[in-house]
Amino acid sequence: MDMERKSKVLNLRVSDRQRAVYERAAAIEGMSVSALVTSAADDRAEELLHAHVSMTVPFDVFDQLLSALDEPAPLAPALEKALIEPRFQNR
């Protein structure tokens, strides 16, 4: 069990049915309703965060990406010039 110090309060409104289900499930697991609910919320939050910070692509798409990175397209002449020429001079 997580022994992190918890000092913040999060109030939730639930139906009578939800409360009863949470209490029964918590009793089966031998934990408090608060621990059950926060554990489930932690798991779901981690799942959502992971889904938004990572991307799974097929192997062929990944291989195409690596090939493109290994052999980048040549720079447009105007862009190459802009990168080489100093924009500001120190005085």
C-alpha positions as CSV (number, residue, x, y, z in Angstrom):
1,M,0.0,0.0,0.0
2,D,1.2,3.5,-0.8
3,M,2.5,5.3,2.3
4,E,2.6,8.7,0.7
5,R,1.4,11.4,3.0
6,K,-2.0,12.6,2.0
7,S,-3.2,16.0,3.1
8,K,-5.6,17.1,0.3
9,V,-9.3,16.5,0.4
10,L,-11.3,15.6,-2.7
11,N,-15.1,15.5,-2.2
12,L,-17.2,13.4,-4.6
13,R,-20.9,13.1,-5.0
14,V,-22.1,9.6,-5.7
15,S,-25.5,7.8,-5.8
16,D,-26.7,5.5,-3.1
17,R,-26.0,2.6,-5.5
18,Q,-22.4,3.7,-6.2
19,R,-21.7,4.1,-2.5
20,A,-23.1,0.6,-1.7
21,V,-21.0,-0.9,-4.5
22,Y,-17.8,0.9,-3.4
23,E,-18.4,-0.2,0.2
24,R,-18.9,-3.8,-0.7
25,A,-15.9,-3.9,-3.0
26,A,-13.7,-2.2,-0.4
27,A,-14.8,-4.7,2.3
28,I,-13.9,-7.6,0.0
29,E,-10.4,-6.1,-0.6
30,G,-10.0,-5.3,3.1
31,M,-9.5,-1.6,2.4
32,S,-11.3,1.7,3.0
33,V,-13.6,3.1,0.4
34,S,-11.3,6.1,0.0
35,A,-8.3,3.7,-0.7
36,L,-10.4,1.8,-3.2
37,V,-11.6,4.9,-5.1
38,T,-8.2,6.6,-5.1
39,S,-6.6,3.4,-6.3
40,A,-9.0,3.1,-9.2
41,A,-8.7,6.8,-10.0
42,D,-4.9,6.5,-9.9
43,D,-4.9,3.5,-12.3
44,R,-7.2,5.3,-14.8
45,A,-5.3,8.6,-14.6
46,E,-2.0,6.8,-15.3
47,E,-3.7,4.9,-18.2
48,L,-5.0,8.2,-19.7
49,L,-1.7,10.0,-19.3
50,H,0.2,7.2,-20.9
51,A,-2.1,7.1,-23.8
52,H,-1.5,10.8,-24.4
53,V,2.3,10.8,-24.1
54,S,3.1,7.8,-26.2
55,M,2.2,6.6,-29.7
56,T,2.3,3.2,-31.1
57,V,2.9,2.8,-34.9
58,P,3.3,-0.2,-37.1
59,F,6.9,-1.4,-37.7
60,D,6.9,-0.2,-41.3
61,V,5.9,3.3,-40.4
62,F,8.6,3.4,-37.8
63,D,11.2,2.1,-40.3
64,Q,10.1,4.9,-42.7
65,L,10.6,7.5,-40.0
66,L,14.1,6.2,-39.2
67,S,15.0,6.2,-43.0
68,A,13.8,9.8,-43.3
69,L,15.8,10.8,-40.3
70,D,18.9,9.1,-41.7
71,E,18.5,10.8,-45.1
72,P,16.9,14.2,-44.6
73,A,15.8,16.2,-47.6
74,P,18.1,19.0,-48.6
75,L,17.4,22.4,-47.2
76,A,15.8,25.0,-49.4
77,P,18.4,27.5,-50.5
78,A,16.7,30.4,-48.7
79,L,16.5,28.4,-45.5
80,E,20.1,27.4,-45.8
81,K,21.2,31.0,-46.3
82,A,19.1,32.2,-43.4
83,L,20.8,29.6,-41.1
84,I,24.3,30.6,-42.2
85,E,24.1,34.4,-42.3
86,P,24.3,36.2,-38.9
87,R,21.1,38.1,-38.2
88,F,22.5,40.4,-35.5
89,Q,25.9,41.8,-34.9
90,N,27.3,42.4,-31.5
91,R,28.5,46.0,-31.1
